[in-house]
Amino acid sequence: MAERRVNVGWAEGLHARPASIFVRAATAAGVPLTIAKTDGNPVNAASMLAVLSLGAQSGEEIVLASDADGAEVALERLAKLVTEGLEELPETV
């Protein structure tokens, strides 16, 4: 299982617009991914309702994970998106 532990970089946390950006990027990754709070249960990273249900706040640590082939690249890109609070997924990492 590949995973990345990152801190949420969006000032408003993973709510509304940032969650939408994250979910679109997770869906576009093409591999099944999960997201969880450090001590919480993982949820589907491609589900808007699941991501919103986490209630992840700015600066809070989250865990991105996948056991799929090719997950390392997807996790690295999503980790950059979340950590830097970007408006869109960068083309390269």
N, C-alpha and C positions, 0 to 999 in steps of 0.2 A: 504494500500500500504506500503510494507516494503521498506526501502531504507538505503543506506550507503553513507555517504559523505567522500571521501578519496582524498588524494593528490597523483598524479602520481609519483611513485618512480623510474621509468626508466630514466636514464640520457638523452636518446634521446626522451622521451615522448612516446606517443602511436603511434609510427610510425613503419612501416615495421615489423621487427622481434617481438618487444613487442606487437604490435597489433595482430599479428598472434598467439602468445602465449595466449593473452587474449581471442581472438575469439574462439580458440579451447577449452579453459576452460569454456567459456560461453555456448558453444554448448553442452559440456559434462555435464553441470549442469542439463540438462533435464527439465528445467523450462524456460518459456519465461522471458527474462531479457532486461532491457533497460539501456543505458548509456547516459549521457548528461553532458555538461559543466554546471556549477552552474546556469547560466542565459540563457541556451540554450534549444532547443527542444530535447527531448529524441529520441534516435535511437535504432534500434535492436542491442543488444550486440553480437549477433551471426553472424552479417554481417560484413565482412572485409571492404567492401567499406564504409559502414555507420560509422564504428569505425574510419577509416582513415579520413573520411570527417570532423570529429570533430576537428582535428588538435590539440589535447590535448598535451601540453608541460610538461616537467618535473616540478614537484612542483605545477602544476595547480590542483585546486579542480575539481573533477568530482562527479557525482551522479549516483550510481547504484541502480536500483529499479526493483521491481516485485510485482505483486499482486497474484501470484500463491501460492497454498499450497506448503509448503516445501521451500519457497523462502529464509527464514532466514538463513538456512545452506549454501545455494548456495551463497547468498550475502556475508556472512562472509568469505567464502573461496576466493571469487573473490576480496574482499576488501583487504585481506592479500596479494594476488598475486600482485595487483596493487600498494599498499602502499610500499611493500618491494622490488618491481621491480624484482620479482623472475623469474627464467628461466622456471619453471614448477609449476603446481599447487600442493601444499602440500597434502599429503594423509589425514592428520587430521589438525584441527584448534585448 
